[in-house]
Amino acid sequence: MHKFFLLSAAALALFACADKGADTNGDGKISDSEAATEMADGGAMAMKPGLWEVKISFDKIEAPGAPAAMQETLKTQMGQGVTQRSCLTQAQVDKPGMEFFGAQPEANCTFEALDRSTAGVKMAMTCKPAGPIIVKSKMDGKFSAETYTMSIEQNTDGTPMGAVKMTGKIEGKRVGDCPA
């Protein structure tokens, strides 16, 4: 399921929520235990298990450190989007872990905001996957049994092109049962 939400290394800029979400002690930081509690308290996801098709596309891309031709190629490719399929299990629906939203252990992610419920999520996280790369993401989405949509903003620093900023959406739809 992490493939649904993981692009590059994952994620973007800190955003403010009226609700503290996972930051139960109000210190402005979400500890691993606060994140785990938020994930557990959010209940089962509204999504049905099965084979899901997900399209990730970006409508705004800024890469000022890249050559003009590379910027145009990037905008064309990312504007068309990337589509992939992945199976969502009953266990992932019942008890989604941090990796459900792209926070794989190897991506070295921390959350600045996390507010999850059965039908949605608002989050901001920073991932430091390798070397000088730092990916900051902000996601806001709504889930139903057969579809979901999420807005995503992503700022990546430490790339050979310099800073890259992208804004887009993730759209998912259930397309059937998982192959046996």
Backbone bond lengths (Angstrom), bond angles and torsions (degrees), N, CA, C in turn:
res aa  C-N    CA-C-N  psi(-1)  N-CA   C-N-CA  omega(-1)  CA-C   N-CA-C  phi
1 M - - - 1.447 - - 1.525 110.69 -
2 H 1.326 116.56 -28.40 1.457 118.72 -178.59 1.510 112.02 -57.97
3 K 1.320 118.47 -25.56 1.456 121.33 179.17 1.511 111.19 -63.07
4 F 1.332 117.15 -25.60 1.462 120.76 179.25 1.514 110.81 -59.65
5 F 1.302 116.74 -38.55 1.446 120.27 -169.80 1.514 113.76 -113.24
6 L 1.297 117.35 -6.98 1.450 120.84 -174.62 1.510 109.62 -95.88
7 L 1.308 117.30 114.56 1.454 121.99 175.15 1.512 105.65 -126.45
8 S 1.325 115.40 129.86 1.450 121.37 -169.25 1.519 105.91 61.72
9 A 1.273 118.20 -108.83 1.459 121.34 177.85 1.501 111.31 -110.44
10 A 1.278 117.10 -9.75 1.454 122.59 174.63 1.494 112.88 136.36
11 A 1.179 137.47 -87.86 1.408 127.37 -134.93 1.543 125.95 -146.68
12 L 1.870 139.55 -162.70 1.486 129.23 -157.26 1.502 120.38 -161.55
13 A 1.265 119.58 -162.61 1.460 123.75 -158.26 1.514 114.26 -59.08
14 L 1.307 113.88 143.26 1.450 121.94 -179.59 1.520 110.83 -57.66
15 F 1.353 116.34 135.50 1.454 119.46 176.98 1.517 109.37 -130.74
16 A 1.324 115.66 157.25 1.457 120.27 -176.86 1.517 110.52 -98.35
17 C 1.317 115.50 139.63 1.468 122.08 176.47 1.519 107.41 -118.45
18 A 1.320 117.00 143.65 1.448 120.54 175.04 1.524 109.46 -65.36
19 D 1.324 116.49 -35.31 1.451 123.89 178.03 1.523 107.96 -88.57
20 K 1.331 117.47 136.85 1.457 120.55 178.79 1.517 111.52 -65.89
21 G 1.329 118.86 -21.78 1.450 120.84 -177.79 1.515 110.21 60.33
22 A 1.308 116.42 -126.45 1.461 121.71 -174.79 1.526 113.41 -74.66
23 D 1.306 119.24 -17.90 1.465 122.20 -177.41 1.526 109.68 -77.04
24 T 1.324 116.46 72.26 1.462 121.05 -173.16 1.513 113.83 -68.66
25 N 1.324 118.23 -26.63 1.465 118.87 -179.91 1.533 112.25 -93.45
26 G 1.343 117.81 -1.86 1.454 121.99 173.89 1.516 115.67 70.92
27 D 1.343 118.29 19.87 1.461 119.85 -178.29 1.525 113.83 -86.29
28 G 1.339 116.99 0.79 1.459 120.48 179.28 1.512 114.12 84.60
29 K 1.321 117.32 0.55 1.466 122.31 178.27 1.514 108.81 -127.56
30 I 1.321 115.85 146.50 1.463 120.43 178.85 1.520 107.86 -108.83
31 S 1.313 115.23 111.54 1.463 120.49 179.26 1.528 109.21 -74.84
32 D 1.325 115.70 166.03 1.457 119.96 176.84 1.523 111.03 -58.23
33 S 1.334 117.17 -39.48 1.468 119.22 -179.40 1.529 111.31 -70.09
34 E 1.339 118.04 -37.16 1.467 119.96 176.21 1.527 110.66 -64.89
35 A 1.333 117.82 -40.59 1.466 121.14 178.35 1.522 110.66 -64.46
36 A 1.320 117.32 -43.96 1.471 120.80 179.29 1.526 110.68 -62.24
37 T 1.339 116.95 -40.42 1.466 120.51 178.31 1.522 110.96 -63.96
38 E 1.329 117.37 -43.56 1.470 121.32 178.98 1.526 110.77 -61.34
39 M 1.326 116.95 -42.32 1.460 120.51 179.15 1.528 110.23 -63.84
40 A 1.324 117.37 -42.93 1.470 121.26 -178.90 1.524 111.27 -69.91
41 D 1.331 117.54 -38.88 1.466 121.03 -178.44 1.516 113.46 -74.49
42 G 1.332 117.42 -16.88 1.460 120.66 -177.43 1.508 113.94 -71.95
43 G 1.327 118.25 -13.90 1.459 121.77 -179.86 1.518 111.89 78.39
44 A 1.312 115.06 -179.22 1.464 121.09 178.42 1.521 109.52 -65.82
45 M 1.320 117.02 148.07 1.457 121.24 176.99 1.523 109.70 -70.94
46 A 1.311 117.24 152.53 1.465 122.12 179.33 1.527 111.82 -72.32
47 M 1.309 117.58 -12.91 1.462 122.38 -175.03 1.532 111.34 -74.39
48 K 1.347 115.63 144.65 1.459 121.25 174.89 1.524 109.56 -84.52
49 P 1.330 116.88 141.63 1.455 118.70 174.28 1.526 109.95 -61.86
50 G 1.318 115.88 155.64 1.455 120.37 177.52 1.511 111.81 142.98
51 L 1.320 115.02 -166.57 1.462 122.27 179.96 1.525 108.42 -86.16
52 W 1.319 115.64 123.87 1.454 122.29 -178.27 1.517 109.79 -116.63
53 E 1.338 115.33 138.77 1.461 121.72 173.83 1.519 107.20 -107.59
54 V 1.304 115.73 131.13 1.456 121.25 -174.65 1.519 109.74 -127.30
55 K 1.332 115.71 133.09 1.460 121.34 176.03 1.523 108.00 -116.52
56 I 1.322 114.78 126.10 1.462 121.98 177.10 1.521 107.04 -113.55
57 S 1.332 116.50 121.71 1.464 119.96 179.47 1.526 109.32 -138.56
58 F 1.325 114.49 154.90 1.457 120.81 -179.90 1.516 109.09 -124.97
59 D 1.339 116.10 129.07 1.459 120.32 -179.70 1.527 112.52 -98.38
60 K 1.329 116.99 -11.30 1.455 120.15 178.22 1.529 108.03 -136.78
61 I 1.318 115.51 123.73 1.456 121.21 -179.62 1.519 108.78 -135.15
62 E 1.317 115.87 127.20 1.454 121.50 177.21 1.525 108.18 -124.17
63 A 1.314 116.20 119.33 1.468 122.51 177.45 1.520 108.13 -138.14
64 P 1.338 116.76 69.22 1.462 120.14 -173.08 1.527 114.69 -61.31
65 G 1.324 118.10 -21.31 1.461 120.20 -179.96 1.517 113.88 -84.65
66 A 1.332 117.51 -4.20 1.468 121.16 -178.86 1.527 110.04 -93.86
67 P 1.330 116.58 150.39 1.468 119.40 174.59 1.532 110.34 -59.23
68 A 1.318 116.94 151.89 1.468 122.50 -176.06 1.532 112.07 -55.00
69 A 1.324 118.20 -43.41 1.466 120.99 -179.26 1.527 110.92 -63.45
70 M 1.323 116.79 -39.53 1.458 120.65 179.10 1.529 110.38 -67.53
71 Q 1.340 117.21 -38.34 1.456 121.07 177.93 1.526 110.76 -61.43
72 E 1.314 117.05 -43.39 1.464 120.94 179.46 1.524 111.52 -64.54
73 T 1.330 116.97 -42.37 1.466 120.94 177.90 1.528 110.29 -62.06
74 L 1.312 116.25 -45.14 1.457 121.62 179.29 1.523 110.80 -60.22
75 K 1.326 116.76 -46.69 1.465 120.91 179.71 1.521 111.60 -62.51
76 T 1.318 117.32 -41.20 1.467 120.83 179.49 1.516 110.78 -65.25
77 Q 1.318 117.29 -50.19 1.462 121.09 -177.43 1.518 111.94 -64.97
78 M 1.321 117.75 -47.35 1.461 120.73 -177.77 1.522 111.73 -72.69
79 G 1.324 117.82 -28.52 1.462 121.20 175.87 1.520 111.98 -66.79
80 Q 1.336 116.39 -35.47 1.469 120.59 177.13 1.519 110.84 -71.26
81 G 1.295 116.58 -28.95 1.450 121.72 176.85 1.516 113.78 90.04
82 V 1.307 113.58 168.04 1.455 123.60 177.87 1.516 106.62 -121.79
83 T 1.328 116.30 128.84 1.463 120.95 179.04 1.521 108.71 -113.90
84 Q 1.310 115.85 135.89 1.455 121.01 177.97 1.519 109.98 -143.81
85 R 1.312 115.60 161.67 1.464 121.41 178.18 1.519 109.34 -120.92
86 S 1.324 114.82 145.68 1.451 120.74 179.99 1.523 108.76 -154.85
87 C 1.328 116.17 150.15 1.462 121.02 178.49 1.523 110.59 -90.89
88 L 1.293 115.47 136.67 1.451 123.57 175.97 1.528 106.52 -109.14
89 T 1.320 116.91 121.02 1.462 120.95 -177.53 1.527 111.17 -88.86
90 Q 1.321 116.22 164.49 1.460 121.17 175.63 1.529 110.18 -61.73
91 A 1.321 116.82 -38.61 1.470 120.20 179.16 1.524 111.34 -62.16
92 Q 1.333 117.81 -38.95 1.466 120.82 178.68 1.523 111.05 -67.94
93 V 1.321 117.18 -35.50 1.459 121.50 177.35 1.528 110.36 -67.52
94 D 1.348 115.96 -45.83 1.461 121.05 -176.07 1.519 113.34 -68.32
95 K 1.329 116.69 -41.34 1.463 120.77 -176.20 1.521 109.91 -140.21
96 P 1.333 117.46 75.07 1.470 118.74 179.30 1.521 110.53 -66.12
97 G 1.308 115.54 135.36 1.461 120.61 176.36 1.507 110.07 -95.77
98 M 1.313 116.64 -175.89 1.458 121.28 -178.87 1.528 111.01 -62.02
99 E 1.330 117.28 -33.32 1.461 120.88 179.85 1.532 112.22 -66.37
100 F 1.324 116.85 -19.06 1.467 121.28 177.30 1.530 110.21 -55.76
101 F 1.324 116.97 -34.03 1.462 122.16 -178.33 1.522 113.29 -106.97
102 G 1.310 117.21 18.62 1.453 120.57 173.15 1.509 115.98 98.91
103 A 1.304 118.74 2.19 1.462 121.13 -177.95 1.526 110.46 -90.25
104 Q 1.314 116.45 66.16 1.463 121.78 177.09 1.524 109.12 -67.31
105 P 1.333 117.87 143.87 1.473 119.48 -179.75 1.528 113.10 -54.55
106 E 1.328 118.02 -39.45 1.468 120.41 -178.32 1.532 113.02 -70.53
107 A 1.326 117.83 -14.23 1.465 120.90 178.20 1.525 111.91 -84.02
108 N 1.340 117.69 -9.74 1.456 122.08 175.70 1.531 111.25 53.83
109 C 1.340 116.36 59.56 1.466 121.81 -175.55 1.522 112.26 -99.37
110 T 1.329 114.93 147.15 1.457 122.52 170.85 1.524 107.43 -129.05
111 F 1.324 116.25 150.23 1.461 121.51 -178.60 1.513 111.04 -103.23
112 E 1.335 115.28 134.60 1.453 121.59 172.01 1.520 109.56 -97.01
113 A 1.330 116.87 -27.29 1.466 122.65 177.74 1.521 107.79 -148.50
114 L 1.331 116.20 140.74 1.455 121.60 177.59 1.511 108.02 -157.54
115 D 1.313 115.62 115.93 1.457 121.81 178.52 1.521 106.37 -139.04
116 R 1.334 117.23 104.39 1.456 122.25 -174.79 1.513 110.99 -119.40
117 S 1.326 114.41 140.66 1.457 121.27 174.31 1.518 107.89 -134.44
118 T 1.316 116.22 -177.88 1.460 121.25 178.57 1.522 111.38 -58.07
119 A 1.331 117.26 -38.45 1.463 121.10 -172.05 1.527 114.67 -108.38
120 G 1.327 118.73 8.61 1.452 116.99 -179.90 1.507 114.12 -175.34
121 V 1.329 113.64 177.68 1.457 120.92 179.17 1.523 109.32 -154.52
122 K 1.324 115.07 144.21 1.462 123.10 167.64 1.512 104.85 -128.93
123 M 1.306 116.16 129.21 1.455 118.46 -177.48 1.516 111.45 -152.56
124 A 1.312 113.84 156.42 1.465 122.46 170.09 1.511 105.68 -138.44
125 M 1.327 116.16 131.77 1.453 119.42 179.92 1.516 110.44 -144.07
126 T 1.311 114.33 155.84 1.450 122.42 176.35 1.513 107.37 -120.88
127 C 1.336 116.03 128.50 1.462 121.22 179.36 1.522 108.98 -119.98
128 K 1.324 114.78 141.41 1.471 122.23 178.75 1.527 106.85 -125.88
129 P 1.352 116.76 77.97 1.461 120.36 -171.49 1.525 115.18 -69.62
130 A 1.306 119.38 -40.29 1.462 120.65 -178.02 1.521 110.17 -169.02
131 G 1.306 115.27 147.84 1.458 120.09 175.61 1.516 112.56 54.24
132 P 1.338 116.12 -140.13 1.462 120.12 -176.08 1.538 113.74 -83.59
133 I 1.321 118.30 -0.52 1.465 120.66 -174.23 1.527 111.52 -74.14
134 I 1.333 115.06 130.31 1.461 122.68 174.64 1.521 106.89 -130.33
135 V 1.327 116.05 124.03 1.455 121.98 -178.68 1.522 108.51 -115.59
136 K 1.329 116.18 121.68 1.461 121.43 177.17 1.520 107.34 -112.05
137 S 1.326 115.94 127.87 1.462 120.17 -177.47 1.516 111.30 -129.35
138 K 1.308 113.55 150.30 1.457 122.26 173.16 1.520 105.70 -130.43
139 M 1.337 116.98 128.98 1.454 121.38 179.18 1.515 109.71 -132.64
140 D 1.315 114.85 145.91 1.459 122.02 178.56 1.517 106.50 -144.29
141 G 1.331 117.30 118.23 1.458 118.46 -175.22 1.504 114.69 -145.60
142 K 1.330 113.65 163.33 1.458 123.80 177.35 1.512 108.58 -125.24
143 F 1.335 116.19 137.76 1.452 122.60 -177.65 1.520 111.12 -119.39
144 S 1.325 116.14 144.32 1.461 122.03 169.94 1.525 106.98 -134.94
145 A 1.305 117.38 -179.09 1.461 121.17 -175.69 1.525 112.84 -60.23
146 E 1.333 117.84 -38.37 1.465 121.49 -172.17 1.521 115.20 -114.58
147 T 1.338 118.25 -11.72 1.465 121.08 -177.60 1.532 110.73 -146.27
148 Y 1.310 115.59 162.92 1.459 120.63 168.20 1.517 109.39 -154.65
149 T 1.309 115.52 157.62 1.456 122.34 174.54 1.525 108.16 -138.43
150 M 1.309 114.72 143.27 1.461 120.56 177.18 1.517 108.55 -140.33
151 S 1.311 115.93 140.03 1.460 119.33 168.88 1.527 106.12 -91.63
152 I 1.318 115.77 148.32 1.454 120.29 -179.61 1.522 109.52 -140.39
153 E 1.310 114.72 137.71 1.462 122.67 171.31 1.516 105.18 -123.24
154 Q 1.316 116.19 135.71 1.456 119.77 -177.33 1.518 110.31 -137.94
155 N 1.334 115.93 127.90 1.462 123.14 174.09 1.517 107.25 -117.50
156 T 1.321 116.77 123.87 1.459 121.47 179.47 1.517 109.02 -119.85
157 D 1.318 115.71 124.48 1.470 122.25 176.64 1.523 108.68 -112.75
158 G 1.327 115.92 155.22 1.451 121.13 176.00 1.519 114.39 89.28
159 T 1.337 117.88 12.95 1.459 120.44 177.73 1.530 109.39 -87.07
160 P 1.323 118.20 162.90 1.468 120.11 175.63 1.538 112.31 -59.81
161 M 1.336 117.27 -23.00 1.474 121.79 179.05 1.521 111.81 -89.12
162 G 1.322 117.48 -0.05 1.450 120.86 -174.58 1.516 110.46 86.44
163 A 1.312 116.77 -150.92 1.462 121.44 -179.23 1.526 110.09 -73.81
164 V 1.328 115.62 137.41 1.464 122.00 177.44 1.529 107.37 -127.18
165 K 1.338 116.22 127.99 1.466 121.73 178.43 1.515 108.50 -119.07
166 M 1.347 115.82 132.75 1.466 120.30 179.87 1.524 109.62 -138.35
167 T 1.329 115.37 145.24 1.451 122.59 175.57 1.521 107.22 -130.52
168 G 1.325 116.45 134.89 1.458 118.47 -178.24 1.507 112.66 -166.84
169 K 1.343 114.47 -154.12 1.459 119.90 -177.49 1.519 110.15 -145.96
170 I 1.306 113.25 156.81 1.455 122.32 175.14 1.518 105.80 -122.07
171 E 1.328 116.11 124.90 1.461 121.16 179.87 1.519 108.69 -123.34
172 G 1.320 116.18 127.41 1.450 120.24 179.99 1.511 111.32 -123.49
173 K 1.342 115.28 148.75 1.458 120.08 174.50 1.525 108.49 -144.88
174 R 1.312 114.93 142.19 1.463 120.47 177.24 1.525 107.10 -77.51
175 V 1.337 116.46 129.24 1.469 120.26 -176.74 1.519 112.69 -114.56
176 G 1.329 118.52 3.07 1.457 120.64 177.53 1.512 111.63 148.86
177 D 1.311 114.61 -164.87 1.454 121.31 178.60 1.521 109.37 -85.05
178 C 1.323 115.56 156.52 1.470 120.10 176.29 1.517 109.20 -70.18
179 P 1.333 115.70 146.41 1.467 119.05 176.10 1.530 109.91 -61.70
180 A 1.305 115.33 146.15 1.475 120.04 -178.91 1.499 111.42 -72.16
